[in-house]
């Protein structure tokens, strides 16, 4: 696994290998895909480093996040959403929560911990 900082401090690009990086197609995640190809000079290293492996010709990526990390609000995660053993019980294709509120908010990455009932009630 190889990584390099891109865009700004704290943003990293991860690839399985240098060979895979060179063979990668342009990313549709950027308005200008070339910015992904331009490393920047910073000393910071990633806090969380994904593990890469190959299975049946496919690249598999695993990222271990610390206990308490929540992915509520991302609208992309199914199954276990908290590192507490709780599991998602309802999935709506319109990205709505059980209360009818959209599953989004200021902590879209879910790194500030689980939202309190009081905070959820204000959404």
Residue pairs with C-beta under 8 A, 6 or more apart in sequence:
1 14
1 15
1 16
1 17
1 49
1 50
1 51
1 52
2 14
2 15
2 16
2 17
2 18
2 21
3 12
3 13
3 14
3 15
3 45
3 46
3 49
4 12
4 13
4 39
5 11
5 12
5 13
5 39
5 40
5 41
5 42
5 44
6 12
6 13
6 35
6 36
6 38
6 39
6 40
7 35
7 40
8 40
9 40
9 42
9 44
10 44
12 46
13 21
13 36
13 39
14 46
14 49
14 50
14 52
14 61
15 21
15 24
16 52
16 54
16 59
20 59
26 33
26 36
27 33
27 36
29 36
30 36
48 63
48 64
48 65
50 61
50 62
50 63
51 61
51 62
51 63
51 64
52 59
52 60
52 61
53 59
53 60
53 62
54 60
65 83
66 83
67 83
67 84
68 82
68 83
68 84
68 113
68 114
69 82
69 83
69 110
69 111
70 81
70 82
70 110
70 111
70 113
70 114
70 115
71 77
71 81
71 82
71 110
72 81
72 82
72 103
72 110
72 114
72 115
73 103
73 104
73 105
73 107
73 108
73 110
73 115
74 103
74 108
74 109
74 110
75 95
75 103
75 104
77 88
78 88
78 91
79 87
79 88
80 86
80 87
80 88
81 87
81 88
82 114
84 114
90 98
95 102
95 103
95 104
96 102
96 103
97 103
99 120
99 123
101 120
101 123
102 123
105 115
105 123
107 115
